[in-house]
């Protein structure tokens, strides 16, 4: 994997643009309970990116896969805890559009954004910026993680495996710093997980309650997680990380092979005009 920071301007200028795919992680610095560090979303996004590029480099040796430094920008709503950095969705969309405008002046035609943060407005803001830049310049900048987080609604098979599917059915409302994210970090950086996750109290929040920040923030007061950290396992995290990497690779392949990526362009809520007003 090569970072764009290591290239000179003329290196970038001489890249074969039809065979260059740039990756970018956009995720927040954000509290993740008392058992996980505030860099979870960034760390996961960068890990998936690294693993995806490694696989793609093997399969497409004539392509240039580049990374750009992560952007710690995000819309989010876990407010009231030290360690969170958020901006409003409309501002995020405007900033991303300006960044995209700069990148397209380099001649870059293909950009895959890993928005490794589940907040729908975070994903939709970046998706809207992609729509705007693609329409202006006939390029393919795509942020497919909104579709990833909407896999059930969009009928996308993530190939999670039997054990993960069973736990998802048993404990589905695992929204933040619960068994999903804790398992993923246990897989890639177990030293960063505090052992207190084993005794963490379940914070049960319904999808309906997630619409109202006051309700779920009251439930997680003094904790910072929404879900079930105590059921975390490294082997579950390994499967979840592998499935996420594979999803990103599959989207990248569609870009490379110039097949239809429409299914992966938007969070399922993006279709609601009222919600798009906020971005």
DAQUIJO-V521213 format. One record per pair of residues at least 24 apart in sequence whose ideal C-beta (glycine too) atoms are under 10 Angstrom apart, sorted by the first residue. I is the first residue (numbers start at 1). J is the second residue. D is the distance in Angstrom with one decimal. If there is no record, write none. Layout:
i	j	d
I	J	D
I	J	D
This chain:
i	j	d
1	49	8.0
1	50	5.9
1	51	9.6
1	52	9.4
1	53	4.5
1	54	6.7
1	56	9.5
1	57	7.3
1	65	6.6
1	66	8.1
1	67	5.9
2	53	8.8
2	57	9.4
2	64	7.5
2	65	7.4
2	66	5.6
2	67	7.3
3	66	7.1
3	67	5.3
3	68	7.6
3	69	7.5
4	66	4.9
4	67	6.7
4	68	5.1
4	69	8.2
4	103	9.4
4	106	8.8
4	108	9.3
5	66	9.7
5	67	8.7
5	68	7.9
5	69	6.7
6	66	9.3
6	67	10.0
7	64	9.9
7	66	7.7
7	106	10.0
9	106	8.6
12	66	8.8
12	106	5.3
12	107	7.6
12	108	8.2
13	106	7.7
13	107	7.1
14	107	9.8
15	64	5.7
15	66	8.1
15	106	8.4
15	107	7.3
15	108	8.1
16	62	8.6
16	63	8.7
16	64	7.0
16	107	9.9
17	64	9.2
17	106	8.7
17	107	4.8
17	108	6.7
17	109	5.3
17	110	8.2
17	139	9.7
18	63	9.6
18	109	6.9
18	110	8.6
18	256	9.8
18	258	9.5
19	60	8.1
19	62	6.2
19	63	4.9
19	64	6.2
19	65	9.8
19	109	9.8
19	110	9.2
19	256	8.2
20	63	7.2
20	64	4.3
20	65	8.0
20	66	6.7
20	106	9.6
20	107	8.5
20	108	6.6
20	109	7.5
20	110	6.7
20	111	9.8
21	53	8.7
21	56	7.6
21	60	8.8
21	63	6.5
21	64	7.3
21	65	5.5
21	66	7.4
21	108	8.8
21	109	8.9
21	110	4.7
21	111	7.7
21	112	6.3
21	140	9.5
21	252	6.3
21	255	6.3
21	256	6.7
22	64	8.8
22	65	8.2
22	66	5.0
22	67	7.5
22	68	6.1
22	103	7.0
22	106	8.8
22	108	5.4
22	109	9.2
22	110	6.8
22	111	4.8
22	112	7.3
22	113	9.3
22	141	9.0
23	48	9.5
23	49	5.0
23	50	9.1
23	52	7.5
23	53	6.4
23	56	9.5
23	65	7.0
23	66	6.9
23	67	4.9
23	68	7.1
23	70	9.9
23	110	9.8
23	111	7.8
23	112	5.3
23	113	7.9
23	114	6.7
23	248	8.6
23	252	8.3
24	49	8.3
24	66	9.6
24	67	7.4
24	68	4.7
24	69	8.3
24	70	7.3
24	71	6.9
24	96	9.5
24	99	8.5
24	100	9.7
24	103	8.5
24	111	6.5
24	112	7.5
24	113	5.1
24	114	7.0
24	115	9.2
24	126	9.8
24	141	9.3
24	143	9.1
25	49	5.8
25	50	9.9
25	67	8.2
25	68	8.6
25	69	8.5
25	70	4.0
25	71	7.2
25	72	9.3
25	113	7.7
25	114	4.7
25	115	7.9
25	116	6.1
25	117	9.7
25	145	9.9
26	70	7.1
26	71	4.7
26	72	8.4
26	73	6.0
26	74	7.1
26	92	8.4
26	95	9.7
26	96	7.2
26	99	9.1
26	113	5.7
26	114	7.3
26	115	5.1
26	116	7.9
26	117	7.8
26	122	8.1
26	123	9.5
26	125	9.7
26	126	6.1
26	143	7.7
26	145	9.2
27	70	6.8
27	71	7.9
27	72	7.1
27	73	8.2
27	74	6.0
27	76	9.7
27	114	7.7
27	115	6.6
27	116	4.5
27	117	4.6
27	118	9.9
27	122	8.2
27	145	9.3
28	71	9.8
28	72	6.4
28	73	7.3
28	74	3.3
28	75	8.3
28	76	5.3
28	78	8.9
28	83	9.8
28	84	7.1
28	85	6.1
28	86	6.4
28	87	9.2
28	116	9.3
28	117	5.6
28	119	8.3
28	122	7.6
29	72	5.0
29	73	9.5
29	74	8.2
29	76	9.7
29	83	6.7
29	84	7.1
29	85	4.5
29	86	9.1
30	72	9.2
30	74	7.0
30	76	5.8
30	77	9.8
30	78	6.0
30	81	8.5
30	83	6.9
30	84	5.0
30	85	7.2
30	86	7.7
30	117	7.4
30	119	9.3
30	176	8.8
30	177	9.2
30	224	9.6
31	76	9.7
31	78	5.8
31	79	9.6
31	80	9.1
31	81	4.0
31	82	7.1
31	83	4.4
31	84	5.5
31	176	9.1
31	177	7.9
31	220	9.9
31	223	10.0
31	224	4.9
31	225	9.1
32	78	8.5
32	81	9.4
32	83	8.5
32	84	9.9
32	176	7.1
32	177	4.0
32	178	9.7
32	181	6.5
32	182	8.4
32	185	8.5
32	193	10.0
32	224	6.7
32	225	7.1
32	229	9.6
33	78	9.7
33	81	9.2
33	176	7.9
33	177	3.9
33	178	8.4
33	181	8.9
33	182	8.1
33	194	8.8
33	196	8.9
33	197	7.6
33	200	7.0
33	203	9.1
33	220	8.4
33	223	6.3
33	224	4.2
33	225	3.7
33	226	8.9
33	227	9.2
33	229	6.6
34	81	9.9
34	177	9.0
34	194	6.7
34	196	6.1
34	197	8.5
34	200	7.7
34	222	8.8
34	223	6.9
34	224	6.2
34	225	8.0
34	229	9.4
35	177	7.4
35	182	6.7
35	185	9.2
35	192	9.5
35	193	6.0
35	194	4.3
35	195	7.8
35	196	5.2
35	197	3.9
35	198	8.8
35	199	9.5
35	200	6.3
35	223	9.7
35	224	8.8
35	225	7.6
35	229	6.0
35	230	9.8
35	232	8.9
36	176	9.8
36	177	5.4
36	181	6.7
36	182	6.3
36	184	9.8
36	185	6.1
36	186	9.8
36	189	9.9
36	192	7.2
36	193	6.3
36	194	7.5
36	197	7.7
36	224	8.6
36	225	8.1
36	229	8.3
36	232	9.9
37	83	8.7
37	185	8.1
37	189	8.7
37	192	5.3
37	193	8.6
37	194	9.1
38	81	9.0
38	82	8.6
38	83	4.0
38	84	7.6
38	85	8.7
38	224	9.9
39	70	9.7
39	72	8.6
39	83	9.3
39	185	9.9
39	189	9.8
39	192	8.5
40	116	8.8
40	117	9.4
40	176	9.7
40	177	7.3
40	181	5.8
40	182	8.9
40	184	8.2
40	185	6.2
40	189	9.4
40	192	8.5
40	193	9.8
41	70	9.6
41	72	9.1
41	74	7.6
41	76	9.2
41	114	9.9
41	115	9.0
41	116	4.9
41	117	4.7
41	118	8.5
41	119	9.7
41	122	9.5
41	181	8.3
42	70	5.4
42	71	9.1
42	72	6.4
42	74	9.5
42	114	9.9
42	116	7.2
42	117	8.9
43	70	9.4
43	116	8.7
43	184	9.1
43	185	7.2
43	188	7.5
43	189	6.8
43	192	7.9
44	114	8.8
44	116	5.1
44	117	9.3
44	181	7.4
44	184	5.8
44	185	7.5
44	187	10.0
44	188	7.8
44	189	9.7
44	237	9.8
44	240	9.6
44	241	7.7
44	244	7.9
45	70	6.7
45	113	9.4
45	114	4.5
45	115	7.7
45	116	3.1
45	117	8.0
45	145	8.4
45	244	9.5
45	248	9.7
46	70	6.0
46	114	8.1
46	116	8.2
47	114	9.8
47	116	9.0
47	184	8.4
47	185	9.5
47	187	9.1
47	188	5.4
47	189	8.6
47	241	6.9
47	244	9.0
47	245	8.2
48	114	6.1
48	116	6.9
48	145	9.4
48	184	9.5
48	188	9.7
48	241	7.0
48	242	9.7
48	244	5.2
48	245	5.1
48	246	9.6
48	247	8.7
48	248	5.6
48	249	9.4
49	112	8.5
49	114	5.4
49	116	8.8
49	245	8.8
49	248	7.4
50	245	9.0
51	188	9.5
51	241	7.6
51	242	8.2
51	244	8.9
51	245	4.4
51	246	9.2
51	248	8.3
51	249	8.4
52	112	8.5
52	114	8.4
52	244	8.9
52	245	5.3
52	246	8.4
52	247	8.9
52	248	4.3
52	249	4.9
52	250	9.5
52	251	9.0
52	252	6.4
53	112	9.8
53	245	9.8
53	248	9.2
53	249	9.0
53	252	8.5
54	245	9.2
54	249	9.7
55	245	7.3
55	246	8.4
55	248	9.3
55	249	5.4
55	252	9.0
55	253	9.9
56	248	9.2
56	249	6.2
56	252	5.7
56	253	7.7
56	256	7.9
59	249	8.4
59	252	9.7
59	253	7.9
59	256	9.0
60	252	8.9
60	253	8.4
60	256	6.1
60	257	9.6
63	110	9.8
63	252	9.4
63	256	6.6
65	112	9.5
65	252	8.2
65	256	9.7
66	108	8.6
66	111	9.7
67	114	9.9
68	99	9.2
68	103	7.9
68	108	9.6
68	111	8.6
68	113	9.8
70	114	8.7
70	116	9.1
71	95	8.4
71	96	8.2
71	99	7.5
71	113	9.1
71	115	9.8
71	126	9.9
73	99	9.2
73	115	9.9
73	117	9.8
73	122	8.9
73	125	9.6
73	126	9.2
74	115	8.2
74	116	9.6
74	117	5.2
74	119	7.0
74	121	9.4
74	122	5.1
74	123	9.8
74	125	9.1
74	126	9.4
75	117	8.4
75	119	5.7
75	120	8.9
75	121	4.6
75	122	4.3
75	123	8.8
75	124	8.7
75	125	5.9
75	126	9.2
75	278	8.9
75	279	8.1
76	117	6.9
76	118	9.5
76	119	5.2
76	121	8.4
76	122	6.5
76	176	9.7
77	119	6.5
77	121	8.3
77	122	9.6
77	176	9.6
77	210	9.2
77	213	5.0
77	216	8.6
77	217	8.1
78	119	9.0
78	175	9.9
78	176	6.6
78	177	8.8
78	213	8.7
78	216	9.0
78	217	7.7
78	220	8.0
78	224	7.0
78	225	9.5
78	226	8.5
79	213	7.4
79	217	7.2
80	213	9.5
80	217	6.2
80	220	9.3
80	221	7.9
80	224	9.2
81	217	9.3
81	220	9.0
81	221	9.6
81	222	9.5
81	223	9.5
81	224	5.5
82	224	9.9
83	224	8.9
84	224	9.6
86	119	9.0
86	122	8.9
87	122	9.8
87	125	9.4
88	121	8.8
88	125	8.8
88	278	8.5
88	279	9.2
89	119	8.7
89	120	9.4
89	121	4.2
89	122	7.1
89	123	9.7
89	124	7.2
89	125	4.3
89	126	9.4
89	128	8.9
89	275	9.7
89	276	9.9
89	278	5.5
89	279	4.5
90	121	9.4
90	125	7.2
90	128	9.4
90	277	9.3
90	278	7.1
90	279	6.0
91	125	8.5
91	279	9.9
92	121	8.3
92	122	6.9
92	124	9.7
92	125	4.4
92	126	7.0
92	128	9.6
92	129	8.1
92	279	7.8
93	121	9.5
93	124	8.4
93	125	4.0
93	126	7.2
93	127	8.8
93	128	5.2
93	129	4.9
93	130	9.7
93	131	9.9
93	132	8.2
93	278	9.7
93	279	5.2
94	125	8.8
94	128	10.0
94	129	7.8
94	132	9.9
94	279	9.8
95	125	9.2
95	126	9.8
95	129	8.3
96	125	7.0
96	126	5.4
96	127	9.5
96	128	8.6
96	129	3.9
96	130	7.9
96	132	9.2
96	133	8.6
96	141	9.3
96	143	8.6
97	125	9.6
97	126	9.5
97	128	8.4
97	129	4.3
97	130	8.8
97	131	9.7
97	132	5.6
97	133	6.2
97	136	9.4
98	129	8.8
98	133	9.8
99	129	8.3
99	133	9.4
100	126	9.5
100	129	6.0
100	130	7.2
100	132	8.0
100	133	4.2
100	134	8.9
100	136	9.3
100	137	8.9
100	139	8.8
100	141	5.7
101	129	9.6
101	132	9.4
101	133	6.7
101	136	8.3
101	137	8.6
103	133	8.6
103	139	9.3
103	141	7.9
104	133	6.5
104	134	9.6
104	136	8.3
104	137	5.2
104	139	5.9
104	141	7.9
105	137	9.6
107	139	9.8
108	139	7.7
108	141	8.5
109	137	8.6
109	138	8.8
109	139	4.8
109	140	6.5
109	141	8.7
109	255	9.4
110	139	7.3
110	140	5.3
110	141	7.6
110	142	8.3
110	252	8.8
110	255	5.3
110	256	7.9
110	258	9.7
111	139	7.8
111	140	7.7
111	141	4.2
111	142	7.3
111	143	8.9
111	255	9.1
112	140	9.0
112	141	8.1
112	142	5.9
112	143	7.9
112	144	7.2
112	145	9.9
112	248	7.2
112	251	6.7
112	252	5.8
112	255	6.7
112	261	9.7
112	264	9.9
113	141	7.1
113	142	7.0
113	143	4.0
113	144	8.0
113	145	7.7
114	143	8.0
114	144	8.3
114	145	6.2
114	148	9.5
114	244	9.2
114	248	6.6
114	251	9.9
115	143	5.1
115	144	8.5
115	145	4.4
115	146	6.9
115	148	9.1
115	149	9.1
115	267	9.5
116	145	6.4
116	148	9.4
116	149	10.0
116	244	8.6
116	248	9.9
117	145	8.0
117	149	9.2
118	145	8.3
118	146	9.2
118	148	9.3
118	149	5.2
118	175	7.1
118	176	7.5
118	180	9.4
118	181	9.1
118	267	9.7
119	146	9.9
119	149	9.1
119	175	9.8
119	176	9.3
119	267	9.8
120	146	7.2
120	149	7.6
120	150	8.6
120	210	9.6
120	267	5.3
120	268	8.7
120	269	5.1
120	270	8.4
120	275	7.6
120	278	9.8
120	279	9.6
121	267	9.0
121	269	8.8
121	275	7.8
121	276	9.9
121	278	6.1
121	279	6.2
122	146	8.5
122	149	9.9
122	267	9.3
122	279	9.3
123	147	8.6
123	148	8.9
123	149	6.8
123	150	8.8
123	266	8.3
123	267	4.7
123	269	8.8
123	270	8.2
123	279	9.5
124	266	7.3
124	267	5.3
124	269	6.6
124	270	5.1
124	272	9.5
124	275	7.0
124	276	6.9
124	278	8.2
124	279	5.1
125	276	9.6
125	278	8.5
125	279	4.3
126	267	9.7
126	279	8.9
127	265	6.4
127	266	5.2
127	267	6.7
127	270	6.0
127	276	9.6
127	279	8.3
128	266	8.9
128	270	7.8
128	276	6.9
128	279	5.2
129	279	8.8
130	265	7.2
130	266	9.2
131	265	7.7
131	266	8.4
131	270	9.2
134	265	9.0
140	254	9.5
140	255	5.9
140	258	8.5
140	261	7.0
140	265	9.7
141	255	9.8
141	265	10.0
142	251	6.9
142	252	9.4
142	254	8.9
142	255	6.9
142	261	5.7
142	262	9.8
142	264	6.6
142	265	6.0
142	266	9.9
143	251	9.9
143	264	9.0
143	265	7.7
143	266	8.8
143	267	9.3
144	247	7.6
144	248	7.3
144	250	9.2
144	251	4.6
144	252	9.2
144	254	9.3
144	255	9.6
144	261	7.5
144	263	9.0
144	264	4.0
144	265	7.1
144	266	9.1
144	267	10.0
145	244	8.9
145	247	8.8
145	248	8.4
145	251	9.4
145	264	9.1
145	267	8.5
146	264	8.7
146	265	8.1
146	266	5.8
146	267	3.1
146	268	7.9
146	269	8.2
146	270	6.9
147	247	8.9
147	251	8.5
147	261	9.5
147	262	9.7
147	263	6.6
147	264	4.5
147	265	6.9
147	266	6.4
147	267	6.7
147	268	7.7
147	270	9.3
148	243	9.5
148	244	7.1
148	247	5.6
148	248	8.3
148	251	8.7
148	264	8.0
148	267	9.1
149	267	6.6
149	268	8.7
149	269	9.8
150	264	10.0
150	266	8.1
150	267	5.3
150	268	3.8
150	269	7.6
150	270	8.9
151	243	9.7
151	247	8.3
151	268	9.3
152	268	8.6
153	267	8.9
153	268	3.9
153	269	8.6
153	271	10.0
154	263	6.5
154	264	8.5
154	266	8.7
154	267	8.9
154	268	5.7
155	263	8.9
156	247	7.8
156	250	9.6
156	263	7.3
156	264	8.0
157	243	9.7
157	247	9.5
158	240	8.9
158	243	4.9
158	244	7.8
158	246	8.1
158	247	6.1
159	239	9.1
159	242	8.8
159	243	5.7
159	246	6.8
159	247	8.6
160	236	9.4
160	239	6.6
160	240	7.0
160	242	9.5
160	243	5.3
160	244	9.7
161	235	9.9
161	236	8.7
161	238	9.9
161	239	4.8
161	240	8.8
161	242	8.8
161	243	7.5
162	239	9.6
163	233	8.6
163	235	7.9
163	236	6.4
163	239	7.2
164	233	9.9
164	235	9.7
164	236	5.8
164	237	9.6
164	239	5.5
164	240	6.2
164	243	7.8
167	228	8.7
167	231	6.5
167	232	9.8
167	233	9.0
167	236	6.9
168	240	10.0
170	228	9.0
170	231	8.5
171	202	8.2
171	204	8.9
171	227	7.0
171	228	4.7
171	230	10.0
171	231	6.3
172	206	9.7
172	207	8.6
172	227	9.4
172	228	9.9
173	202	9.8
173	203	9.2
173	204	6.5
173	205	5.7
173	206	6.1
173	207	6.7
173	209	8.7
173	210	8.0
173	226	7.6
173	227	6.6
173	228	8.5
174	202	9.8
174	203	9.8
174	204	9.9
174	205	9.5
174	225	9.1
174	226	7.6
174	227	3.6
174	228	5.8
174	229	8.9
174	231	8.6
174	232	9.8
175	203	8.9
175	205	6.3
175	206	9.9
175	207	8.6
175	209	9.7
175	210	6.2
175	216	7.8
175	220	9.7
175	225	8.7
175	226	4.2
175	227	5.8
176	203	8.8
176	205	8.9
176	210	9.4
176	216	8.7
176	220	8.0
176	224	8.0
176	225	5.9
176	226	4.2
176	227	6.5
177	203	9.2
177	220	9.0
177	223	8.8
177	224	6.3
177	225	3.8
177	226	7.1
177	227	6.9
177	229	6.6
177	232	9.9
178	202	8.6
178	203	7.9
178	205	9.8
178	225	5.8
178	226	6.4
178	227	2.1
178	228	5.0
178	229	5.5
178	230	9.1
178	231	8.1
178	232	7.9
179	225	9.7
179	227	6.3
179	228	4.9
179	229	6.1
179	230	7.6
179	231	4.3
179	232	4.6
179	233	8.0
179	236	7.2
179	237	9.1
179	240	9.7
180	227	7.2
180	228	9.0
180	229	9.5
180	231	9.7
180	232	8.2
180	236	8.3
180	237	8.3
180	240	6.4
181	225	8.7
181	227	8.4
181	229	8.6
181	232	8.4
181	237	8.6
181	240	9.0
182	225	8.3
182	227	8.7
182	228	9.0
182	229	4.8
182	230	8.9
182	231	8.7
182	232	3.8
182	233	9.0
182	234	9.7
182	236	9.3
182	237	7.7
183	229	9.1
183	231	8.3
183	232	4.4
183	233	5.7
183	234	6.7
183	235	8.1
183	236	4.2
183	237	3.5
183	238	8.3
183	239	8.6
183	240	6.2
183	241	8.8
184	232	8.8
184	234	9.2
184	236	8.4
184	237	4.3
184	238	8.6
184	239	9.7
184	240	5.4
184	241	5.4
184	244	8.2
185	232	8.6
185	234	9.1
185	237	6.9
185	241	9.5
186	232	5.9
186	233	6.9
186	234	4.1
186	235	8.8
186	236	8.3
186	237	5.0
186	238	8.9
187	232	9.7
187	233	8.9
187	234	4.9
187	235	7.7
187	236	8.0
187	237	3.3
187	238	4.5
187	239	8.6
187	240	7.7
187	241	5.5
187	242	9.0
188	234	9.0
188	237	7.3
188	238	8.6
188	241	6.5
190	234	6.5
190	237	9.2
193	229	9.2
193	232	8.0
193	234	9.3
193	237	9.8
194	229	9.9
196	229	8.7
196	230	9.9
197	225	8.6
197	228	9.9
197	229	4.2
197	230	6.5
197	231	9.5
197	232	5.9
198	229	8.1
198	230	5.8
198	231	9.7
198	232	8.4
199	229	9.1
199	230	6.8
200	224	9.8
200	225	6.5
200	227	9.2
200	228	8.1
200	229	4.1
200	230	5.4
200	231	9.7
200	232	9.1
201	225	8.8
201	228	9.5
201	229	8.9
201	230	8.3
202	226	9.8
202	227	7.5
202	228	5.1
202	229	8.3
202	230	7.1
202	231	8.8
203	227	6.4
203	228	8.1
203	229	8.9
204	228	8.2
